[in-house]
Amino acid sequence: MDLELFSRAVENLKRQKLRSVLTLLGIIIGIGSVVALISIGDGFNKSVEKEFEKLGSNTLIILPGSSLVGSAFAKLDEKDVDIIESVRGVESATPIYLSSGTVKFKEEEKTVLLLGIDTKKQDLLKSLGILEVGEGRLLTQSDNLAVLVGSRFSENTFESELKLKQNLLLGTDSLKIVGITKPAGQSFGAMFDGAIVMNYRAL
């Protein structure tokens, strides 16, 4: 009986070769897709882990909201930073504020990423490999209309490369470039590479 069923199955396969091949191909593609997704997922996880390793095992990044998406609609303030810094075992904490704006240089206008930092904590960002100046200087507490520009930002944003002491127009404010950062080469630093960095009180 089993032999007869097997024979019929073989005959059906012979009669419907194309359908059988397509079904088999579908199964192979399906399995291949699952394997690929797992590989991509593993690769992404490893990539994220490597970036955190670069920051060090004793570095913690805190985002507002219950998820990465939620953080775009929530924010931390100075009180939150003070609370975090008061926790036993926390050596130092610094905020990074994200915003965007339309910046004009000569006759060009671009919507760009703006990063506000605590100018007193620039050494902390430098020690983490996130922010280091290649040309010019870091910001001072009185720098409300002075900015740093990322290395990639200075080279690729406008038709002509940005230089020290040039001015960018943000709304009605003229911002003077006092420093250009070194390429950071890691995810959190890469954000600075493509942005304008300024005193968070002026953001």
C-alpha positions as CSV (number, residue, x, y, z in Angstrom):
1,M,0.0,0.0,0.0
2,D,2.8,2.4,0.9
3,L,4.7,1.5,-2.2
4,E,1.6,2.2,-4.3
5,L,1.1,5.7,-2.7
6,F,4.8,6.4,-3.3
7,S,4.5,5.4,-7.0
8,R,1.4,7.7,-7.4
9,A,3.3,10.6,-5.8
10,V,6.2,10.1,-8.2
11,E,3.8,10.0,-11.2
12,N,2.2,13.2,-10.0
13,L,5.5,14.9,-9.7
14,K,6.4,13.8,-13.2
15,R,3.2,15.2,-14.6
16,Q,3.5,18.5,-12.8
17,K,7.2,19.1,-13.0
18,L,7.0,22.9,-13.2
19,R,4.7,23.2,-10.2
20,S,6.9,20.9,-8.2
21,V,10.0,22.8,-9.1
22,L,8.4,26.1,-8.3
23,T,7.2,24.8,-4.9
24,L,10.6,23.5,-4.2
25,L,12.1,26.8,-5.2
26,G,9.7,28.6,-3.0
27,I,10.7,26.5,0.0
28,I,14.4,27.1,-0.8
29,I,13.8,30.8,-1.1
30,G,11.8,30.9,2.0
31,I,14.4,29.1,4.0
32,G,17.1,31.3,2.4
33,S,15.2,34.4,3.4
34,V,14.9,33.3,7.0
35,V,18.6,32.5,7.2
36,A,19.4,35.8,5.6
37,L,17.2,37.7,8.1
38,I,18.8,35.9,11.0
39,S,22.3,36.7,9.6
40,I,21.3,40.4,9.1
41,G,19.9,40.5,12.7
42,D,23.0,38.9,14.1
43,G,25.2,41.2,12.1
44,F,23.2,44.3,13.3
45,N,23.4,43.2,17.0
46,K,27.1,42.6,16.7
47,S,27.6,46.0,15.1
48,V,25.7,47.7,17.9
49,E,27.6,45.8,20.5
50,K,30.9,46.9,18.9
51,E,29.9,50.5,19.0
52,F,29.1,50.2,22.7
53,E,32.4,48.4,23.3
54,K,34.2,51.4,21.7
55,L,32.5,53.7,24.3
56,G,33.6,51.4,27.1
57,S,31.7,49.0,29.4
58,N,31.4,51.8,32.0
59,T,29.5,54.2,29.7
60,L,25.8,54.5,29.6
61,I,23.6,56.3,27.1
62,I,20.2,57.3,28.3
63,L,17.4,58.2,25.9
64,P,14.0,59.6,26.9
65,G,10.9,57.6,26.1
66,S,10.1,53.9,26.3
67,S,11.9,53.1,23.0
68,L,14.2,54.5,20.5
69,V,11.2,55.7,18.5
70,G,9.6,57.1,21.6
71,S,12.7,59.1,22.3
72,A,12.0,61.3,19.3
73,F,8.8,62.6,21.1
74,A,10.2,63.0,24.6
75,K,13.1,64.8,26.1
76,L,15.3,65.0,29.2
77,D,16.1,68.3,30.9
78,E,18.8,69.7,33.1
79,K,17.0,68.3,36.2
80,D,17.2,64.8,34.8
81,V,20.9,65.2,34.1
82,D,21.4,66.4,37.7
83,I,19.5,63.4,39.0
84,I,21.5,61.0,36.9
85,E,24.8,62.6,38.0
86,S,23.8,62.3,41.6
87,V,23.4,58.5,41.4
88,R,26.1,56.7,43.4
89,G,28.7,55.3,41.1
90,V,28.1,57.9,38.3
91,E,31.3,59.8,37.7
92,S,29.9,62.3,35.2
93,A,26.9,62.9,32.9
94,T,26.3,65.3,30.1
95,P,23.3,66.1,27.9
96,I,23.3,66.2,24.1
97,Y,20.3,68.0,22.6
98,L,19.2,67.2,19.1
99,S,17.3,69.6,16.8
100,S,17.3,70.7,13.2
101,G,17.2,74.0,11.3
102,T,17.7,75.6,8.0
103,V,21.1,77.0,7.5
104,K,22.2,79.4,4.8
105,F,25.8,79.6,3.4
106,K,26.3,82.1,0.6
107,E,23.3,81.4,-1.7
108,E,22.7,77.8,-0.5
109,E,20.2,76.7,2.1
110,K,20.2,73.3,3.8
111,T,18.2,71.7,6.5
112,V,20.8,70.3,8.9
113,L,21.2,68.5,12.2
114,L,22.0,70.7,15.2
115,L,23.6,69.3,18.4
116,G,23.5,71.2,21.6
117,I,26.2,70.3,24.2
118,D,27.2,71.5,27.7
119,T,30.5,73.3,26.9
120,K,31.8,72.5,30.4
121,K,31.7,68.7,29.5
122,Q,33.5,68.7,26.2
123,D,36.4,66.9,27.8
124,L,34.1,64.1,28.7
125,L,32.9,63.8,25.0
126,K,36.5,63.9,23.9
127,S,37.5,61.1,26.3
128,L,34.7,58.9,24.8
129,G,36.0,59.5,21.3
130,I,32.8,61.4,20.4
131,L,34.0,65.0,19.9
132,E,37.5,66.1,19.1
133,V,38.6,69.2,17.2
134,G,40.9,68.8,14.3
135,E,41.1,72.5,13.4
136,G,40.4,75.6,15.5
137,R,39.2,75.3,19.1
138,L,36.4,73.9,21.3
139,L,33.5,76.0,22.4
140,T,33.5,78.2,25.5
141,Q,30.6,79.0,27.9
142,S,30.2,82.4,26.3
143,D,30.0,81.1,22.8
144,N,26.4,81.6,22.0
145,L,26.9,82.5,18.3
146,A,30.0,80.3,17.7
147,V,29.8,76.7,16.5
148,L,31.8,73.7,15.6
149,V,31.1,71.9,12.4
150,G,31.6,68.2,11.8
151,S,34.3,67.1,9.4
152,R,31.8,65.4,7.0
153,F,29.5,68.4,7.3
154,S,32.2,70.9,6.4
155,E,33.2,68.9,3.3
156,N,29.9,67.7,1.9
157,T,27.0,69.9,2.9
158,F,27.5,72.9,0.6
159,E,29.1,73.3,-2.8
160,S,32.2,74.8,-1.4
161,E,34.0,73.3,1.7
162,L,33.4,75.2,4.9
163,K,36.5,76.9,6.6
164,L,37.3,78.3,10.0
165,K,36.0,81.9,10.7
166,Q,33.3,81.6,8.0
167,N,29.7,82.4,9.0
168,L,26.5,80.4,8.7
169,L,23.1,82.0,8.9
170,L,20.6,80.2,11.1
171,G,17.3,82.2,11.1
172,T,18.5,85.7,11.9
173,D,21.6,84.6,13.8
174,S,25.0,84.6,12.2
175,L,27.0,81.7,13.5
176,K,30.8,81.8,13.3
177,I,32.7,78.6,12.7
178,V,35.4,78.3,15.4
179,G,36.3,74.6,15.1
180,I,36.1,71.7,12.7
181,T,35.9,68.2,14.3
182,K,38.1,65.2,13.6
183,P,36.3,62.2,11.9
184,A,35.1,60.1,14.8
185,G,34.6,56.8,13.0
186,Q,32.0,55.3,15.3
187,S,28.2,55.7,15.4
188,F,27.7,58.2,18.1
189,G,30.7,60.3,17.0
190,A,29.5,59.9,13.4
191,M,26.4,61.9,14.4
192,F,28.8,64.8,15.3
193,D,30.6,64.4,12.0
194,G,27.5,65.4,10.0
195,A,26.2,68.2,12.3
196,I,26.6,71.7,13.6
197,V,27.6,71.6,17.3
198,M,26.7,74.5,19.5
199,N,26.2,75.6,23.2
200,Y,22.9,73.9,24.2
201,R,21.8,77.1,25.8
202,A,21.8,78.8,22.4
203,L,20.0,76.0,20.7
